[in-house]
Every structure is written in structure tokens, then in C-alpha cells.
Amino acid sequence: MYTKSVSELYIVATPIGNLGDITFRALETLKNVDVIAAEDTRHTLELLTHFEIRKPLISCRAQNESFASEKIIKMLDEGQKVAYASDAGTPGISDPGAILAGLARKAGHTVIPIPGASAFATLASVAGAGGKTLIFEGFLSPKPGRRRSRLKELLATGDAVIVYESPFRIVKLLTDIADIDGERRIVVGRELTKLHEEITDGPAREVLEDYASRQKVLGEFAVFISGLKKSKLSDESSDNNNER
């Protein structure tokens, strides 16, 4: 008679560039589980090899997450402990992992977060802007019309926003932001935590001019778009009240 076991699925954050950012807890978890599921087994194998960890690997990427999750849940049902790691950063944040975590919990297993690096939190920590609300949008649509439309909606909220972008579309993204509000302050994080890390801060129009003038743009990007200042919002509110 088959008896289902209850096991643990560990959602493990991994470095976004600098391997020194791995946590002790993440390393201990990866060493102690029975199987490691990964967005890209080749990428994760490099990480494991660097820290001399040898474990069976199973692929669980965005394109097959639902199918792969069934296999992983079967392993959990058998009592095996499984860790999941996306290519870099925290799974479920513009990375696979959310479907797996939800299905594993629904199946009765314990889902344990092993926190660590995230490009979102990394950029937010150095953006130098306060405020209670910070919208994380992840990657915008590659289609120009949809991207621009969504940007207008986000900037109109008055809240700070963080988006991700590839090197192939970063200038297009900056152009859209500058066209909508050229004076809005933005902070662009390129290759965060890596050897060629670069953080550029200034009005959208000036940052666009900088990147548009470069012969070649490389790296992965996180972009912080500041919210409207409270004083500006207050002034606009006063003006509206005076008009009534």
C-alpha cells in the first residue's frame, strides 16, 4: 500500500552575480537536500561545482514548470527533500518557482524560503529614495505600444517603480520613460554585484543621453523610477482646490 510522505521544498535564493553573496544557510540547504531542481541545470551546476556540492539535478524552467512540478511533488511524496534555485536571485521574482511553490503547498508539503540576493532589493537599497510604496513590475512587454502604455500607467500612480530590462531594449525603455517624463529621476543598475557593476543616477533625459551615446550596451539591467515628490503632489492638490 502506497503511503504518501510529507517533505520539504526549499526555495533557495542564489547570487545575481557575485558568488560571495551566497548565504551560509543556502549552502547548508543545498548540501543537505536529496535533489536540486533548477531553472537551468547547467547554470546551477556551475554554482554547485564552485562550492563543491554534488547533488542530482532536475530541470524546472518557465517553459515546463507545471510538468516538472508534478515530478518534483512525486519526489516530495516519496519523502525526498528538494531545493529549487532559479538562474540567479530569488525564485518567483521574475523567475520560475511560484507555480512549484504553490503546487507543493497544495499537495501538503512544507515550503521553506531561503532568502538571499535579488536585483529588485539590491537596486532599491541604493536608490536613495524613501516612500511607503514601491511597485515591482519586472519585465515590461517587448512590444513598443504595450510597454509605453504600461509605463504611462505606472508613472501616473506617483509611486516609485522598479523594472527589469535586457541590454537589447534598455535604450528603448529609457527613451519611453524620457518621452513620458524627461525630468523624472531614475537610477539604472547595470550588472549589479558583478565585476563591471555600474549605477547611473539622474533625470531620465540625461540618463538616456548617456546610454544612447554608447557604442555598445552590455549586461542585465534593473531600473528604479522615482515617485513624485510629496511636495509636488501637495502643490497640485492645492492648485486643483483653488480652481474649484
BELFEN-V752406 format. One record per residue. N is the residue number from 0. RES is the residue in one small letter. NEAR is the number of other C-alpha atoms within 12 Angstrom. Layout:
n,res,near
N,RES,NEAR
N,RES,NEAR
//
This chain:
n,res,near
0,m,3
1,y,6
2,t,10
3,k,17
4,s,19
5,v,24
6,s,28
7,e,33
8,l,43
9,y,43
10,i,42
11,v,44
12,a,40
13,t,42
14,p,34
15,i,38
16,g,27
17,n,22
18,l,27
19,g,19
20,d,25
21,i,32
22,t,22
23,f,19
24,r,21
25,a,36
26,l,33
27,e,19
28,t,33
29,l,40
30,k,25
31,n,22
32,v,30
33,d,28
34,v,32
35,i,40
36,a,44
37,a,44
38,e,37
39,d,27
40,t,25
41,r,18
42,h,24
43,t,37
44,l,27
45,e,20
46,l,33
47,l,29
48,t,18
49,h,15
50,f,21
51,e,14
52,i,24
53,r,21
54,k,26
55,p,24
56,l,29
57,i,31
58,s,34
59,c,37
60,r,29
61,a,24
62,q,16
63,n,21
64,e,31
65,s,23
66,f,19
67,a,28
68,s,37
69,e,24
70,k,24
71,i,41
72,i,41
73,k,26
74,m,30
75,l,37
76,d,27
77,e,20
78,g,22
79,q,27
80,k,35
81,v,44
82,a,49
83,y,54
84,a,53
85,s,42
86,d,36
87,a,38
88,g,39
89,t,34
90,p,38
91,g,29
92,i,28
93,s,26
94,d,32
95,p,35
96,g,42
97,a,27
98,i,30
99,l,42
100,a,37
101,g,24
102,l,26
103,a,36
104,r,23
105,k,16
106,a,25
107,g,20
108,h,30
109,t,28
110,v,30
111,i,24
112,p,25
113,i,27
114,p,27
115,g,29
116,a,33
117,s,35
118,a,42
119,f,35
120,a,27
121,t,32
122,l,37
123,a,32
124,s,20
125,v,23
126,a,30
127,g,20
128,a,24
129,g,18
130,g,18
131,k,12
132,t,17
133,l,28
134,i,26
135,f,26
136,e,27
137,g,26
138,f,28
139,l,31
140,s,21
141,p,19
142,k,15
143,p,16
144,g,15
145,r,16
146,r,28
147,r,25
148,s,21
149,r,26
150,l,35
151,k,23
152,e,18
153,l,29
154,l,34
155,a,21
156,t,20
157,g,27
158,d,28
159,a,34
160,v,44
161,i,37
162,v,41
163,y,38
164,e,34
165,s,26
166,p,24
167,f,18
168,r,26
169,i,35
170,v,30
171,k,27
172,l,44
173,l,43
174,t,27
175,d,29
176,i,39
177,a,29
178,d,22
179,i,24
180,d,28
181,g,23
182,e,22
183,r,32
184,r,32
185,i,40
186,v,39
187,v,45
188,g,39
189,r,33
190,e,30
191,l,35
192,t,29
193,k,21
194,l,13
195,h,15
196,e,23
197,e,24
198,i,28
199,t,29
200,d,29
201,g,26
202,p,26
203,a,33
204,r,27
205,e,26
206,v,33
207,l,33
208,e,19
209,d,22
210,y,28
211,a,22
212,s,12
213,r,14
214,q,9
215,k,13
216,v,22
217,l,21
218,g,26
219,e,30
220,f,38
221,a,44
222,v,48
223,f,48
224,i,48
225,s,39
226,g,33
227,l,29
228,k,19
229,k,17
230,s,12
231,k,13
232,l,17
233,s,14
234,d,14
235,e,15
236,s,14
237,s,13
238,d,12
239,n,11
240,n,10
241,n,9
242,e,8
243,r,7
//
